[in-house]
Amino acid sequence: MENSLQEKVFVIAGGSKGIGLELVRRLSEAGGTVHVYSRTVGDLTADDQAIHHACDFGDDEFELSDLPEQIHGVAYCPGTINLRSFRGLKLEDFRYDFEINLMGAVKFLKACMTGLKKGADTEPSSVVLFSTIAVGKGLSMHASIAAAKGAVEGLTRSLAAEWAPRIRVNCVAPALTETPLSENFFSTDEKRAAMAAKYPLGRTGQPSDIAGMAKFLLGPENSWITGQVIGVDGGMSQLGT
């Protein structure tokens, strides 16, 4: 693969599993230097060539130590899947989803902001956040996560306006993707088939589907895209089955 991101520095929050891990691998393969902040090394290996820093985004007082001085792109990947009826959701569930999905992203971006500005000397640096199809398409049992991710979409647009033209900010909105976080939905062949049947393209998402879009948004080849929420969802948000 061509090293299109040679000499670029990236900081990925939650990059040791699932979508974040796939993104780390793609950035590394393209020549980028990748710093990963996550609780554990997870599924990262020496072949991934990432620099791991221990950080628990579930901790209210988490700190990002040893951030690079110059940063060309960041992605905040931690998230939650808390699917219950509104009646079954407690206030603590809403607070937890809000803390992980929105406030974690806010604290992460505040820590990275100076580095992102320094990384924008010759071309805009880039931020990628993650939402969910459930914000734009009403889905039952999604009240807490849709509310939290809706706030992430609002943050995306606001920061894109505030940080232009030096920093681009975009958001990827996936549908159900097969990751460790969603493994309960894929625990049997019957469940897997039932989920796949809901999508016009006949399957649920893979980490590579989402990471591919995130890598594109972090790269310099799309320097005229900012403030966008881009659905990667097998057609579910726009098409009937």
Buried (B, 14 or more C-beta within 10 A) or exposed (E): EEEBBEEBBBBBBBBBBBBBBBBBBBBBBBBBBBBBBBBEBBBBEEEBBBBBBEBBBEEEEBEBEEBBEBBBBBBBBBBBBBBBEEEEBEEEBBEBBBBBBBBBBBBBBEBBBEBBBBBBEEEBBBBBBBBBBBBBBEBEBBBBBBBBBBBBBBBBBEBBEEBEEBBBBBBBBBBBBBBEBBEEBBEEEEEBEEBBEBBEBEBBBBBEBBBBBBBBBBBBEBEEBBBBBBBBBBBBBEEEE
